[in-house]
Amino acid sequence: MSDRTPAPDINLVSYRLKEIENNLDKHLEKLSEKIDLLLDQVNKTAIAQSETKVKVQKLELEVRDLIKADENIKEEVTKLKVSVAEKLSWGAVGGVISGVIIKVLEIIGN
């Protein structure tokens, strides 16, 4: 009996290598599909982020415009209050003057 290992059957080795190659192809195909799905999701996320950024920018502009409008309205209300106060003060002065004139006329008439 000899210590030599028998030579492998070349057909068996070839078959095993083809099986390994087929398995690798299947796994690489699955991996490729998963990578494609991930890339698709990344693209969708990037688009959604871009759309959100545009919406945020529009909202910021609208808020800025609303703040300006609010400041203008406050300014107009202040002007209106001053105008009403001036008219009321002239009305009060006019009331006092007309009251004095009436009293003077009453005194003169007696």
C-alpha positions in Angstrom: 0.0 0.0 0.0 1.4 3.4 -0.9 1.2 6.7 1.0 0.1 8.6 -2.0 -3.3 10.3 -2.1 -5.3 9.3 -5.0 -5.6 11.9 -7.8 -8.9 13.8 -7.7 -11.4 13.1 -10.4 -11.1 16.1 -12.8 -14.8 15.8 -13.7 -15.8 16.0 -10.0 -13.5 19.1 -9.5 -15.0 20.7 -12.6 -18.5 20.1 -11.4 -17.8 21.5 -7.9 -16.2 24.6 -9.4 -19.2 25.2 -11.6 -21.6 24.8 -8.7 -19.5 27.3 -6.7 -19.5 29.7 -9.7 -23.3 29.4 -10.0 -23.8 30.1 -6.3 -21.6 33.1 -6.5 -23.5 34.4 -9.6 -26.8 34.0 -7.7 -25.5 35.8 -4.6 -23.9 38.5 -6.7 -27.2 39.0 -8.6 -29.1 39.3 -5.3 -26.5 41.7 -3.9 -26.7 43.7 -7.1 -30.5 43.9 -6.8 -30.2 45.0 -3.1 -27.7 47.7 -4.1 -30.1 48.9 -6.8 -33.0 49.1 -4.3 -30.8 51.0 -1.9 -29.7 53.4 -4.6 -33.3 53.9 -5.6 -34.3 54.7 -2.0 -31.3 57.1 -1.6 -32.5 58.9 -4.8 -36.0 59.1 -3.5 -34.8 60.4 -0.2 -32.6 63.0 -1.8 -35.5 64.2 -4.0 -37.7 64.4 -0.9 -35.1 66.4 1.0 -34.7 68.7 -1.9 -38.4 69.3 -2.1 -38.6 69.8 1.6 -35.8 72.3 1.4 -37.7 74.3 -1.3 -40.8 74.2 0.8 -38.9 75.4 3.9 -37.4 78.3 1.9 -40.9 79.3 0.6 -42.3 79.2 4.2 -39.4 81.3 5.4 -40.2 83.9 2.8 -43.8 83.8 3.7 -43.0 84.2 7.4 -40.7 87.1 6.6 -43.4 88.8 4.6 -46.0 88.2 7.4 -43.6 89.7 9.9 -43.2 92.8 7.7 -47.0 93.0 7.2 -47.4 92.7 11.0 -45.0 95.5 11.6 -46.7 97.7 9.0 -50.1 97.0 10.6 -48.8 97.9 14.0 -47.4 101.1 12.6 -50.7 102.0 11.0 -52.6 101.2 14.2 -50.3 103.5 16.1 -50.8 106.3 13.6 -54.6 105.7 13.8 -54.5 105.9 17.6 -52.5 109.1 17.5 -55.0 110.6 14.9 -58.0 109.5 17.0 -56.4 111.0 20.1 -55.7 114.3 18.3 -59.3 114.5 17.1 -60.6 113.7 20.5 -58.4 116.3 22.1 -59.5 118.9 19.6 -63.1 117.8 20.2 -62.6 118.2 23.9 -61.0 121.6 23.4 -63.9 122.6 21.1 -66.4 121.3 23.7 -64.8 123.4 26.4 -64.7 126.5 24.2 -68.3 126.1 23.1 -69.3 125.5 26.8 -67.5 128.8 27.7 -69.2 130.7 24.8 -72.6 129.4 25.9 -71.9 130.5 29.5 -70.7 133.9 28.3 -73.9 134.2 26.2 -76.0 133.2 29.1 -74.4 135.7 31.3 -74.7 138.5 28.7 -78.3 137.5 28.1 -79.2 137.9 31.8 
